[in-house]
Amino acid sequence: MGRDEFVALALRNPINSLIIDELRSFAVPDAWLVSGCLVQSVWNVLTGRPVDHGIADYDIFYFDPDTSWDAEDAVIRKLQARLDHLDAKIEIRNQARVHLWYPAKHGLPYPPLSCSTDGIDRFLTQNTQVGVRRTDDGFEVYAPHGFGDVAGLIARPNPGPNFSAANYAVKAARWKSLWPELTVIATE
C-alpha cells in the first residue's frame, strides 16, 4: 500500500475528511489528524466493516509554542464548536504541552517536543505512527514506518522513551477483539 492508496482509504471515512478540511480552513498551527482514526478506517475498508467500526476517537495534534492551558483550551473550544456536528469524540492536543502533563498521567518521562510529528513519533505502536493534513496541492502524509503494517493488519510496538508494555497489551487486546484478523507482534 502506498501513500495515495492509504489516504484514499482513510478518507472513505467522511469524519476524517471533514476534520482534515476543517483543520485547513481553521489554520491551526502544525495541525494533523493522526493515529487510529486513520489506520482503523483503512482496516475497516480492507475487512469490509463500516468505516467507523471500532474508532474510539479522532485525534488532532497541533503545535503552538504557547504552552498555557488557556491557549490550548481556547483552540479546543473553537475547534470543538466547528466540529460538534460530526457526532464523534474528538481529542485535540497541543504537542508543545504534552511534557507538562504526560509524566503525571502515565508515570513515564516525556521530553519536550519541537513539532507535531515528534508526537507522532512517540506513539505506542508503529502502525499508528501516521498523520495527514491538507495542503494547497493535496495532502501531506507523515508515516515514518510506511504503510506495510497498516495494509497487513499488523500491530507492532514502538519501543521508545515512553513505551509501556502494559499499555501496549491493553491496546492490542482491544484492537484484536475488534479486528480479529489483526496480527499482534509481541513486545521483547
Order of alpha helices (4+ residues) and beta strands (2+ residues): alpha-alpha-beta-alpha-beta-alpha-beta-alpha-alpha-beta-beta-alpha-beta-alpha-beta
